[in-house]
Amino acid sequence: VYCAALKTSFSQLMCISIIPMALTYSIGKIGCFSAGCCCGINYNGFMSVIYDNSPSAPADTALFPVQLAEAVAFFALFLAFYVFYKTHSFSSVQVCIYIMLISLIKGSLYYLRNESLSQPFGSHQVICVLLFSVSLIFLIKDIKERRLNNEQLHSELWFWKPTWAAKLR
């Protein structure tokens, strides 16, 4: 509806709107860290966190700050793609790569969450695998289409180039 009202394509809208998603998620993870939800696994190392009044984190237990790890990773992803977008055109290939990277980061960091101990392959992993797979299929399809278009362009240039070169002489 939005695309029809503004007379823009869905792919253009996706290219513009997908970049801030990682930033939004990063900010949300800082909120999770502050509230003590989505807590990490037991961890007594560098930057471990102990929550005293969290409804979901175990009391008086040192935990890995997975929320901060997710915030940093997703902010870095946002920053990298934002800088890329400022200097290059953004297409469906970059959208697919972006979604695949988000899936890899989210899926990997899940194993540093406390809930992964009871559910090694939870709903997070299912969603990440599905998003990664669908993005990979679209990426392969897009690359094949580009390659086919490129081959057609080269075959057309092969016939056209001698005529064009002869006109320059």
C-alpha positions, 0 to 999 in steps of 0.5 A: 500500500505504501509503495503504491501510494508513493509510486515506488518499488518494493525493492527500493523501499526494502533497500532504504528501510532495512539498514536501520533494522540492525541499529534498532535491534542494537538499541533494543538489546541495550534495553534488554541488558538494562532490564536483565532479560535475555541473559547470557550463560554462566560466565565468570570472565571479563565483563561478567554481569550479576543481576540482583533484581531481574525477574528472568536472570538468576540471582547472584550468578555471574553471566555473560553479557550477551545483550551487549555482545549483540548490541555491538555486533548489530551496531557494527553491521549497521555502521558497515552497511550505512557507510557502504550505502553512502558510497554505493548503490544498494540493491537486492544483493546487499539486502540478501547479504545483510539478512544473511549476516543478521541471521548468522550473528543472531544464530551464533550469539544464541548459544551464549544465552541462558535459554540455549542450555535447555533448547540447543536448537530453539525458535531463534535458530529455526527463524535464522536458518529460514531467513538465511536460506531464503536470502541465499536462494534469492541471492543465487537467483539474482546472481544467475539473472545478472550473469545471464544478462551480462552474457547477453550483453557481451554477445550483443557487444561481440556482434556490435563492436566490429561495426562500432570500431569500424565507424571510428576509423 
